[in-house]
Each structure stands twice: as C-alpha cells, then as structure tokens.
C-alpha cells in the first residue's frame, strides 16, 4: 500500500482506495 495525492484536494490517499476519503473524488485506479 502506498500513499498518493488526491488529484482534486491534494490529500494523501491509500493506493487501495477507490475514492478520496476527504473530498470524495474518485481515483483513476478505482475505475480500472
């Protein structure tokens, strides 16, 4: 598990998450 930045709010997100827990923006890898 790695931490990456949310493309919308810049918050740190787990690479396993399908959406940002802070702003709810979907992750790019969540759609694959």
PDB file with SEQRES, HELIX, SHEET and CRYST1 records, atoms N, CA, C and O in Angstrom:
SEQRES   1 A   32  UNK UNK UNK UNK UNK UNK UNK UNK UNK UNK UNK UNK UNK          
SEQRES   2 A   32  UNK UNK UNK UNK UNK UNK UNK UNK UNK UNK UNK UNK UNK          
SEQRES   3 A   32  UNK UNK UNK UNK UNK UNK                                      
HELIX    1 AA1 UNK A   29  UNK A   31  5                                   3    
SHEET    1 AA1 2 UNK A   3  UNK A   5  0                                        
SHEET    2 AA1 2 UNK A  12  UNK A  14 -1                                        
CRYST1    1.000    1.000    1.000  90.00  90.00  90.00 P 1           1          
ATOM      1  N   UNK A   1       0.842  -1.187   0.000  1.00  0.00           N  
ATOM      2  CA  UNK A   1       0.000   0.000   0.000  1.00  0.00           C  
ATOM      3  C   UNK A   1       0.884   1.245   0.000  1.00  0.00           C  
ATOM      4  O   UNK A   1       1.788   1.381   0.824  1.00  0.00           O  
ATOM      5  N   UNK A   2       0.613   2.127  -0.914  1.00  0.00           N  
ATOM      6  CA  UNK A   2       1.353   3.381  -0.995  1.00  0.00           C  
ATOM      7  C   UNK A   2       0.386   4.541  -0.795  1.00  0.00           C  
ATOM      8  O   UNK A   2      -0.821   4.400  -0.987  1.00  0.00           O  
ATOM      9  N   UNK A   3       0.930   5.679  -0.409  1.00  0.00           N  
ATOM     10  CA  UNK A   3       0.111   6.879  -0.298  1.00  0.00           C  
ATOM     11  C   UNK A   3       0.362   7.764  -1.507  1.00  0.00           C  
ATOM     12  O   UNK A   3       1.507   8.002  -1.892  1.00  0.00           O  
ATOM     13  N   UNK A   4      -0.704   8.242  -2.092  1.00  0.00           N  
ATOM     14  CA  UNK A   4      -0.620   9.135  -3.245  1.00  0.00           C  
ATOM     15  C   UNK A   4      -1.475  10.362  -2.965  1.00  0.00           C  
ATOM     16  O   UNK A   4      -2.315  10.348  -2.065  1.00  0.00           O  
ATOM     17  N   UNK A   5      -1.261  11.426  -3.736  1.00  0.00           N  
ATOM     18  CA  UNK A   5      -2.030  12.652  -3.548  1.00  0.00           C  
ATOM     19  C   UNK A   5      -3.324  12.618  -4.342  1.00  0.00           C  
ATOM     20  O   UNK A   5      -3.360  12.148  -5.479  1.00  0.00           O  
ATOM     21  N   UNK A   6      -4.369  13.115  -3.739  1.00  0.00           N  
ATOM     22  CA  UNK A   6      -5.646  13.263  -4.438  1.00  0.00           C  
ATOM     23  C   UNK A   6      -5.477  14.318  -5.521  1.00  0.00           C  
ATOM     24  O   UNK A   6      -4.897  15.376  -5.277  1.00  0.00           O  
ATOM     25  N   UNK A   7      -5.982  14.033  -6.718  1.00  0.00           N  
ATOM     26  CA  UNK A   7      -5.840  14.974  -7.827  1.00  0.00           C  
ATOM     27  C   UNK A   7      -6.683  16.231  -7.619  1.00  0.00           C  
ATOM     28  O   UNK A   7      -6.396  17.266  -8.221  1.00  0.00           O  
ATOM     29  N   UNK A   8      -7.716  16.162  -6.780  1.00  0.00           N  
ATOM     30  CA  UNK A   8      -8.587  17.315  -6.552  1.00  0.00           C  
ATOM     31  C   UNK A   8      -8.169  18.163  -5.348  1.00  0.00           C  
ATOM     32  O   UNK A   8      -7.997  19.376  -5.467  1.00  0.00           O  
ATOM     33  N   UNK A   9      -8.004  17.510  -4.175  1.00  0.00           N  
ATOM     34  CA  UNK A   9      -7.741  18.289  -2.958  1.00  0.00           C  
ATOM     35  C   UNK A   9      -6.311  18.190  -2.445  1.00  0.00           C  
ATOM     36  O   UNK A   9      -5.917  18.961  -1.570  1.00  0.00           O  
ATOM     37  N   UNK A  10      -5.523  17.246  -2.979  1.00  0.00           N  
ATOM     38  CA  UNK A  10      -4.132  17.122  -2.555  1.00  0.00           C  
ATOM     39  C   UNK A  10      -3.931  16.312  -1.283  1.00  0.00           C  
ATOM     40  O   UNK A  10      -2.804  16.185  -0.805  1.00  0.00           O  
ATOM     41  N   UNK A  11      -4.995  15.768  -0.735  1.00  0.00           N  
ATOM     42  CA  UNK A  11      -4.908  14.955   0.471  1.00  0.00           C  
ATOM     43  C   UNK A  11      -4.215  13.629   0.174  1.00  0.00           C  
ATOM     44  O   UNK A  11      -4.265  13.143  -0.957  1.00  0.00           O  
ATOM     45  N   UNK A  12      -3.574  13.044   1.174  1.00  0.00           N  
ATOM     46  CA  UNK A  12      -2.930  11.742   0.997  1.00  0.00           C  
ATOM     47  C   UNK A  12      -3.986  10.648   1.017  1.00  0.00           C  
ATOM     48  O   UNK A  12      -4.825  10.600   1.917  1.00  0.00           O  
ATOM     49  N   UNK A  13      -3.940   9.766   0.016  1.00  0.00           N  
ATOM     50  CA  UNK A  13      -4.905   8.673  -0.107  1.00  0.00           C  
ATOM     51  C   UNK A  13      -4.143   7.361  -0.224  1.00  0.00           C  
ATOM     52  O   UNK A  13      -3.053   7.315  -0.794  1.00  0.00           O  
ATOM     53  N   UNK A  14      -4.716   6.307   0.311  1.00  0.00           N  
ATOM     54  CA  UNK A  14      -4.166   4.969   0.126  1.00  0.00           C  
ATOM     55  C   UNK A  14      -4.324   4.565  -1.330  1.00  0.00           C  
ATOM     56  O   UNK A  14      -5.327   4.889  -1.967  1.00  0.00           O  
ATOM     57  N   UNK A  15      -3.338   3.863  -1.852  1.00  0.00           N  
ATOM     58  CA  UNK A  15      -3.425   3.405  -3.242  1.00  0.00           C  
ATOM     59  C   UNK A  15      -4.496   2.325  -3.409  1.00  0.00           C  
ATOM     60  O   UNK A  15      -4.831   1.962  -4.536  1.00  0.00           O  
ATOM     61  N   UNK A  16      -5.035   1.808  -2.308  1.00  0.00           N  
ATOM     62  CA  UNK A  16      -6.112   0.814  -2.372  1.00  0.00           C  
ATOM     63  C   UNK A  16      -7.494   1.461  -2.405  1.00  0.00           C  
ATOM     64  O   UNK A  16      -8.484   0.790  -2.696  1.00  0.00           O  
ATOM     65  N   UNK A  17      -7.569   2.753  -2.109  1.00  0.00           N  
ATOM     66  CA  UNK A  17      -8.864   3.430  -2.037  1.00  0.00           C  
ATOM     67  C   UNK A  17      -9.427   3.692  -3.427  1.00  0.00           C  
ATOM     68  O   UNK A  17      -8.683   3.956  -4.372  1.00  0.00           O  
ATOM     69  N   UNK A  18     -10.755   3.615  -3.540  1.00  0.00           N  
ATOM     70  CA  UNK A  18     -11.391   3.888  -4.829  1.00  0.00           C  
ATOM     71  C   UNK A  18     -11.836   5.345  -4.933  1.00  0.00           C  
ATOM     72  O   UNK A  18     -12.202   5.812  -6.011  1.00  0.00           O  
ATOM     73  N   UNK A  19     -11.801   6.066  -3.798  1.00  0.00           N  
ATOM     74  CA  UNK A  19     -12.158   7.481  -3.781  1.00  0.00           C  
ATOM     75  C   UNK A  19     -11.436   8.163  -2.619  1.00  0.00           C  
ATOM     76  O   UNK A  19     -11.041   7.509  -1.654  1.00  0.00           O  
ATOM     77  N   UNK A  20     -11.272   9.461  -2.720  1.00  0.00           N  
ATOM     78  CA  UNK A  20     -10.628  10.235  -1.651  1.00  0.00           C  
ATOM     79  C   UNK A  20     -11.557  10.295  -0.442  1.00  0.00           C  
ATOM     80  O   UNK A  20     -12.721  10.669  -0.589  1.00  0.00           O  
ATOM     81  N   UNK A  21     -11.074   9.936   0.754  1.00  0.00           N  
ATOM     82  CA  UNK A  21     -11.927   9.988   1.939  1.00  0.00           C  
ATOM     83  C   UNK A  21     -12.243  11.415   2.379  1.00  0.00           C  
ATOM     84  O   UNK A  21     -13.212  11.634   3.106  1.00  0.00           O  
ATOM     85  N   UNK A  22     -11.449  12.377   1.956  1.00  0.00           N  
ATOM     86  CA  UNK A  22     -11.663  13.763   2.364  1.00  0.00           C  
ATOM     87  C   UNK A  22     -12.671  14.481   1.473  1.00  0.00           C  
ATOM     88  O   UNK A  22     -13.620  15.087   1.971  1.00  0.00           O  
ATOM     89  N   UNK A  23     -12.468  14.414   0.147  1.00  0.00           N  
ATOM     90  CA  UNK A  23     -13.349  15.157  -0.764  1.00  0.00           C  
ATOM     91  C   UNK A  23     -14.265  14.265  -1.596  1.00  0.00           C  
ATOM     92  O   UNK A  23     -15.197  14.758  -2.232  1.00  0.00           O  
ATOM     93  N   UNK A  24     -14.007  12.952  -1.598  1.00  0.00           N  
ATOM     94  CA  UNK A  24     -14.875  12.031  -2.320  1.00  0.00           C  
ATOM     95  C   UNK A  24     -14.570  11.876  -3.797  1.00  0.00           C  
ATOM     96  O   UNK A  24     -15.293  11.180  -4.510  1.00  0.00           O  
ATOM     97  N   UNK A  25     -13.499  12.520  -4.269  1.00  0.00           N  
ATOM     98  CA  UNK A  25     -13.143  12.412  -5.686  1.00  0.00           C  
ATOM     99  C   UNK A  25     -12.721  10.985  -6.016  1.00  0.00           C  
ATOM    100  O   UNK A  25     -11.923  10.397  -5.286  1.00  0.00           O  
ATOM    101  N   UNK A  26     -13.241  10.421  -7.100  1.00  0.00           N  
ATOM    102  CA  UNK A  26     -12.835   9.065  -7.480  1.00  0.00           C  
ATOM    103  C   UNK A  26     -11.381   9.034  -7.922  1.00  0.00           C  
ATOM    104  O   UNK A  26     -10.890   9.983  -8.535  1.00  0.00           O  
ATOM    105  N   UNK A  27     -10.696   7.947  -7.612  1.00  0.00           N  
ATOM    106  CA  UNK A  27      -9.304   7.797  -8.035  1.00  0.00           C  
ATOM    107  C   UNK A  27      -9.253   7.217  -9.436  1.00  0.00           C  
ATOM    108  O   UNK A  27     -10.184   6.532  -9.859  1.00  0.00           O  
ATOM    109  N   UNK A  28      -8.194   7.479 -10.146  1.00  0.00           N  
ATOM    110  CA  UNK A  28      -8.056   6.967 -11.506  1.00  0.00           C  
ATOM    111  C   UNK A  28      -7.981   5.452 -11.507  1.00  0.00           C  
ATOM    112  O   UNK A  28      -8.544   4.806 -12.392  1.00  0.00           O  
ATOM    113  N   UNK A  29      -7.283   4.864 -10.513  1.00  0.00           N  
ATOM    114  CA  UNK A  29      -7.136   3.417 -10.462  1.00  0.00           C  
ATOM    115  C   UNK A  29      -8.405   2.737  -9.952  1.00  0.00           C  
ATOM    116  O   UNK A  29      -8.540   1.521 -10.092  1.00  0.00           O  
ATOM    117  N   UNK A  30      -9.329   3.482  -9.369  1.00  0.00           N  
ATOM    118  CA  UNK A  30     -10.588   2.908  -8.900  1.00  0.00           C  
ATOM    119  C   UNK A  30     -11.507   2.509 -10.037  1.00  0.00           C  
ATOM    120  O   UNK A  30     -12.422   1.710  -9.836  1.00  0.00           O  
ATOM    121  N   UNK A  31     -11.284   3.045 -11.223  1.00  0.00           N  
ATOM    122  CA  UNK A  31     -12.139   2.765 -12.380  1.00  0.00           C  
ATOM    123  C   UNK A  31     -11.667   1.572 -13.187  1.00  0.00           C  
ATOM    124  O   UNK A  31     -12.402   1.078 -14.042  1.00  0.00           O  
ATOM    125  N   UNK A  32     -10.462   1.103 -12.934  1.00  0.00           N  
ATOM    126  CA  UNK A  32      -9.883   0.031 -13.755  1.00  0.00           C  
ATOM    127  C   UNK A  32     -10.426  -1.326 -13.326  1.00  0.00           C  
ATOM    128  O   UNK A  32     -10.055  -2.349 -13.900  1.00  0.00           O  
TER     129      UNK A  32                                                      
END                                                                             
